[in-house]
Amino acid sequence: MKKIVAPMLLGMFLVGCVVSSPIKQDGEGLKLRKSESIQIYMGACVASRASESGVKSQAKKMGFTSLSGQVAQQYLSGNPGLAWKKASSTGNYGLALLDNGLCSVFIHQGNPETLQASMEAWLPPINSGFTYDKKIISSRGYLTTTQYQIFRSGALDEQWIITTNSQPTSELVAVMSYDG
């Protein structure tokens, strides 16, 4: 498994413990799974398993515009990779694929708790053959980073990471990252 090294996690250190949260299966859960933010994350990063061709294809399908130069560096933070942006009726998004395979969606609007709940609504259900561990890997000031390690038959299959920003005036509310 690739080692996760991402500047958007701001060098946060591992401090959490394993917990479990229930999966919402009702109408609220469906609404959470259909939000544009999570659809971008699941389509561009997770479904493509962060492959360059898959992310490029999904970015184009979803209406993202390719970025270059300094504008791209807003999402790449000095790392080699590709970046895109999208403005829609529900908000603005950035998408980055680093050369090390880390795929991230930058969400510039919304409620941090709702965005995290939308990610959790996609976690594997009980008896699906998959399990997961949820760990708070950092919580400092307004920023909280949560890691979900997803296992298949006891072996680590992929990791989902969300960093939420609860600062009311922030221009960046969350970053959802995938490492497969």
C-alpha positions as CSV (number, residue, x, y, z in Angstrom):
1,M,0.0,0.0,0.0
2,K,1.4,3.4,-0.9
3,K,2.4,5.5,2.0
4,I,0.0,8.5,2.4
5,V,2.0,11.7,2.2
6,A,-0.2,14.7,1.5
7,P,0.6,18.4,2.3
8,M,-3.1,19.1,2.7
9,L,-3.1,17.0,5.8
10,L,-0.6,19.6,7.1
11,G,1.8,17.1,8.7
12,M,-0.8,16.0,11.2
13,F,0.2,13.1,13.4
14,L,-1.6,9.9,14.3
15,V,-3.5,10.3,17.6
16,G,-6.8,8.4,17.2
17,C,-8.3,5.2,18.3
18,V,-10.4,2.7,16.5
19,V,-14.2,3.4,16.6
20,S,-17.2,2.3,14.7
21,S,-20.2,4.3,13.5
22,P,-23.6,3.0,12.3
23,I,-24.4,3.2,8.6
24,K,-27.4,5.2,7.7
25,Q,-29.8,3.1,5.5
26,D,-32.9,5.4,5.7
27,G,-33.9,8.4,3.5
28,E,-31.3,10.5,5.2
29,G,-28.6,8.1,4.2
30,L,-29.8,8.1,0.6
31,K,-29.7,11.9,0.6
32,L,-26.2,11.9,2.0
33,R,-25.0,9.4,-0.7
34,K,-26.4,11.5,-3.5
35,S,-24.8,14.8,-2.6
36,E,-22.7,16.3,-5.3
37,S,-19.6,16.4,-3.1
38,I,-19.6,12.7,-2.4
39,Q,-20.6,11.8,-5.9
40,I,-17.5,13.6,-7.2
41,Y,-15.3,11.8,-4.6
42,M,-16.8,8.4,-5.2
43,G,-16.8,8.8,-9.0
44,A,-13.5,10.5,-9.6
45,C,-11.3,8.9,-6.9
46,V,-12.9,5.7,-5.5
47,A,-14.5,4.1,-8.5
48,S,-11.4,4.9,-10.6
49,R,-9.2,3.6,-7.8
50,A,-7.2,6.7,-8.4
51,S,-5.8,5.6,-11.7
52,E,-4.7,8.5,-13.9
53,S,-6.8,7.5,-16.9
54,G,-9.9,6.9,-14.7
55,V,-9.6,10.2,-12.8
56,K,-9.0,12.1,-16.1
57,S,-12.0,10.4,-17.7
58,Q,-14.3,11.1,-14.7
59,A,-13.1,14.7,-14.4
60,K,-14.0,15.3,-18.0
61,K,-17.4,13.6,-17.6
62,M,-18.2,15.6,-14.4
63,G,-17.4,18.9,-16.1
64,F,-14.1,19.7,-14.5
65,T,-11.6,22.1,-16.2
66,S,-7.9,21.1,-16.3
67,L,-5.6,23.5,-14.4
68,S,-1.9,24.3,-14.9
69,G,0.8,26.4,-13.4
70,Q,0.2,28.4,-10.2
71,V,-3.6,27.8,-10.3
72,A,-3.0,24.0,-10.2
73,Q,-0.5,24.4,-7.3
74,Q,-3.4,25.6,-5.1
75,Y,-4.4,21.9,-5.1
76,L,-1.1,20.2,-5.7
77,S,0.9,22.1,-3.0
78,G,4.2,21.8,-4.8
79,N,3.7,18.1,-5.5
80,P,3.8,16.6,-9.1
81,G,0.4,15.7,-10.4
82,L,-2.8,16.9,-12.1
83,A,-5.5,19.3,-11.0
84,W,-8.9,20.4,-12.1
85,K,-11.7,22.7,-10.9
86,K,-15.4,22.9,-11.2
87,A,-18.1,25.4,-10.4
88,S,-21.7,24.2,-10.2
89,S,-25.0,25.4,-8.9
90,T,-24.2,23.7,-5.5
91,G,-20.6,25.1,-5.2
92,N,-17.0,25.0,-6.2
93,Y,-14.7,22.0,-6.2
94,G,-11.1,21.1,-6.8
95,L,-9.8,17.7,-7.8
96,A,-6.1,16.6,-7.6
97,L,-4.3,13.5,-8.5
98,L,-0.7,13.4,-7.2
99,D,1.9,11.3,-8.9
100,N,2.1,9.1,-5.8
101,G,-1.6,8.0,-6.5
102,L,-3.3,10.1,-3.8
103,C,-6.6,11.4,-5.2
104,S,-8.3,14.3,-3.4
105,V,-11.5,16.4,-3.8
106,F,-11.4,19.9,-2.4
107,I,-14.8,21.1,-1.3
108,H,-15.3,24.9,-0.9
109,Q,-18.8,25.0,0.6
110,G,-21.1,23.0,2.9
111,N,-21.3,21.8,6.4
112,P,-18.3,19.8,7.6
113,E,-20.4,17.4,9.7
114,T,-22.7,16.7,6.7
115,L,-19.8,16.2,4.4
116,Q,-18.3,13.7,6.8
117,A,-21.6,11.9,7.3
118,S,-21.9,11.6,3.5
119,M,-18.6,9.8,3.4
120,E,-19.6,7.5,6.2
121,A,-22.9,6.7,4.4
122,W,-20.7,5.0,1.7
123,L,-18.8,2.8,4.1
124,P,-19.4,-0.9,3.7
125,P,-22.4,-2.4,5.4
126,I,-22.1,-5.3,7.9
127,N,-21.9,-8.7,6.3
128,S,-20.6,-7.3,3.0
129,G,-17.3,-9.0,3.1
130,F,-15.6,-5.7,4.0
131,T,-14.9,-4.1,7.3
132,Y,-13.5,-0.8,8.3
133,D,-11.7,1.1,11.1
134,K,-12.3,4.7,11.7
135,K,-9.5,6.7,13.3
136,I,-9.2,10.4,14.2
137,I,-5.7,11.0,13.1
138,S,-5.6,14.6,14.0
139,S,-7.7,17.3,15.6
140,R,-6.2,20.8,16.0
141,G,-8.1,24.0,16.2
142,Y,-10.7,24.0,13.4
143,L,-9.2,21.1,11.5
144,T,-10.1,17.4,12.0
145,T,-8.7,14.6,9.9
146,T,-10.4,11.2,10.0
147,Q,-9.1,8.0,8.3
148,Y,-11.2,5.1,7.3
149,Q,-9.2,1.9,6.6
150,I,-11.3,-0.5,4.6
151,F,-10.4,-4.2,4.8
152,R,-11.4,-7.1,2.5
153,S,-11.1,-10.5,4.2
154,G,-8.9,-8.9,6.9
155,A,-6.4,-7.3,4.4
156,L,-6.2,-3.5,4.0
157,D,-7.8,-2.7,0.6
158,E,-8.0,1.1,0.6
159,Q,-8.1,4.2,2.7
160,W,-10.5,7.1,2.7
161,I,-9.4,10.3,4.5
162,I,-11.4,13.4,5.2
163,T,-10.1,16.6,6.7
164,T,-12.9,19.0,7.7
165,N,-12.5,22.7,8.6
166,S,-15.1,24.1,11.0
167,Q,-13.9,27.7,10.8
168,P,-17.0,29.7,9.8
169,T,-15.2,32.0,7.3
170,S,-13.0,29.4,5.6
171,E,-12.9,29.2,1.8
172,L,-12.1,25.4,2.1
173,V,-14.5,23.3,4.1
174,A,-13.2,19.8,3.5
175,V,-10.7,17.6,1.6
176,M,-11.7,14.0,0.8
177,S,-8.7,11.8,-0.2
178,Y,-8.4,8.3,-1.5
179,D,-5.4,5.9,-1.3
180,G,-6.1,2.5,-2.9
